[in-house]
């Protein structure tokens, strides 16, 4: 034809831009901006990890101090009993003495738990705890638990999700070991928050690699979705089923990956490698590694 087609003209214009000085400089500026953004994000992640490590070290230090003080108090009480007559079988403590001991123990516990994401304050009826959740240095949601201490320790009200086994944990630990009760409940809430955070990150940042919708239950301990795997000139979808059998863990205990019937046999090895990644690495980081590869 006497005149070039519109598509050919557009292609030549784009090619000219790519090789013009302005086009090269714009491309370099874009690469520099990306590198700067990645460096800032990496620095923030490292700072969060360092802060978390310092908090963990402080918690261990406070626990040691608590154990030492507890041992000193026990020794002093034994010496005092010996001075007062050395009664080998002292009378059972009164209900008031037991209640005062519980309140004193709760006060000593508040400072220690504060650095582990658990804080609290005394109320007229008992004590109100706040359990803060986080995942890899990112702080997420907080849940409140209001306990009564009279006549016995019991849950008055709370904001814990209904699918967290709060009543089972309370039945097992609340009356005998309140520290253990709060610790186990915190593990459940942090694991749930971590699983939900990973699923949200996957949907937000890697939706282009997901086919259809990501299916998950309320507890986020069962995730099912399809994702694309490019192979030469074709793209083959994988179907993955992640089951989190341990409710106190944010990594799956069971991974099942299946390919389409017409997929090449070589993708079976890829599926096995992906299965191992899903078991060891956070969900959104697995897909980040796919993008890097």
Secondary structure as GFF3:
##gff-version 3
##sequence-region A 1 293
A	DSSP	alpha_helix	6	19	.	.	.	ID=ss1
A	DSSP	alpha_helix	21	83	.	.	.	ID=ss2
A	DSSP	alpha_helix	95	114	.	.	.	ID=ss3
A	DSSP	beta_strand	118	122	.	.	.	ID=ss4
A	DSSP	beta_strand	126	135	.	.	.	ID=ss5
A	DSSP	beta_strand	138	148	.	.	.	ID=ss6
A	DSSP	beta_strand	154	158	.	.	.	ID=ss7
A	DSSP	alpha_helix	166	173	.	.	.	ID=ss8
A	DSSP	alpha_helix	178	205	.	.	.	ID=ss9
A	DSSP	three_ten_helix	207	209	.	.	.	ID=ss10
A	DSSP	beta_strand	210	216	.	.	.	ID=ss11
A	DSSP	beta_strand	222	231	.	.	.	ID=ss12
A	DSSP	beta_strand	234	243	.	.	.	ID=ss13
A	DSSP	beta_strand	254	259	.	.	.	ID=ss14
A	DSSP	alpha_helix	267	280	.	.	.	ID=ss15
A	DSSP	alpha_helix	283	292	.	.	.	ID=ss16
###
